[in-house]
Amino acid sequence: MSEENLPERHGSEGHEVEPHADPFADPGLPPHEVRRTDIDERAARRAERQVALLFTISMIATIAFIASYVAFDIDKIVFIWPFGHVSILNFALGITLGVALFCIGAGAVHWARTLMSDVEVADERHAIEASDDVRAKVISDFKQGADESAFGRRRLLRTTLIGSMALVPLSGVMLLRDLGPLPEKKLEHTGWDKATPASPIKLVSMNTDEPLKAEDIQVGSLVFAKPQGLAESAETFQESIAMDAVMLVRIAPEDIKDRASGKLGFDGILAYSKICTHVGCPISLYEQQTHHVLCPCHQSTFDLADGARVIFGPAGHPLPQLAIKTDTDGNLIATGDFNAPVGPSYWERA
Ligand code: FES
C-alpha cells in the first residue's frame, strides 16, 4: 500500500496525529527552575547556617550519647510520660543517637536541596560490559600481581595470612561478652516461684490490683492477672511483669481437650503465661469460640483448650501454665511457679 493510500489517523480525542510522529520520542529535559538560593546570596547563606546548625546539633547529641553512657545506670528506672517506666540509660541512648543520626540526614538533604547544583544533566548510557582487550588486560594484571606478591610460592606467608584473617572475627565474638552476664537459672523462675502450698500467692487483676475470685472469671472472658504485692511503682516492676503476667480464661470443662492442663486449672479456669514463647511479645487477642489466642507480633496461635499448644506460627513451645485453686474466700491462688520457663526459647533452656 502506498503512503498516499494510508488511512488518515486520529488520536483518541479526534485530533489528527502526525503520520510519522514517534510515539516514544525523547521529551527532553524539563525547563530548569532557578532556586532562590541560586540567585540570592543572603538566602544561600541562611541555608548554609541552617545546615551547619543541624550538623552542630548532631555533634552535641553524640556527645550527650557518650555522656549518658557514662552517667546513667542501666538499672535506674524512671517514669517518663507517655512511655511509662523505662530505663533512663536506654531512653537517653535512644533519644541522643536518634537525634544525632536524624540531624546528619536532615542536614545533608537540606544541603542538597538548597545549595548543591541542581542543574539537570543527561548522561548517555554506554555498554556495561568491558571489551575483550580490557578483560584480557585485567586478567593479565591480576596474574602478574599474584606472581609479584609471591602469594603462590611463599607458603609460610600464605598460611599465616589465612590464619590471621580466619582468627580476626573472633575479636567480634569476644565483644559479645559486653551483652552482659548469662542469665543462667534466672529465666527459669518467676515471681510465682515464692508461692508454696503453705504460703500461696493471690492472683490480682492487672487493672485494679484487686484479688480475683473464681466467680469473677466468666466463660468466654480473658482476664489479665499478676501476683499480689507486685506494685507498679517498684523499680523492678517492668522486669517482673515481663515474667509474671498471666492471662486467665474460663472454658467449659467439657471443652478442655488436654486433661493435664485441665487439672492445673480450677473449675475450667486456666492460667497461662501472657508472654509469647517466640520472642516474648505480650499476647492479648482471644477468640472465645475456638479458645485460640493470637500473638500480634508474628501471629503465633495457641489453643488454650489444648494445653496452649502452638497451632500456627513460629513459636516453639506451648504457653507455660500456672497451677491455680481457690482459698476459703473463693480467691484464686497459686501454690507454685509456672510449669515451664516463660518467654522465648534460649540456649540454656532445658
Ligand atoms: S513474639 Fe509472638 S509470634 Fe513472635
Residues whose N, C-alpha, C, O or C-beta is under 5 A from the ligand:
A	BS01	FES	C276 H278 V279 G280 C281 C295 C297 H298 Q299 S300
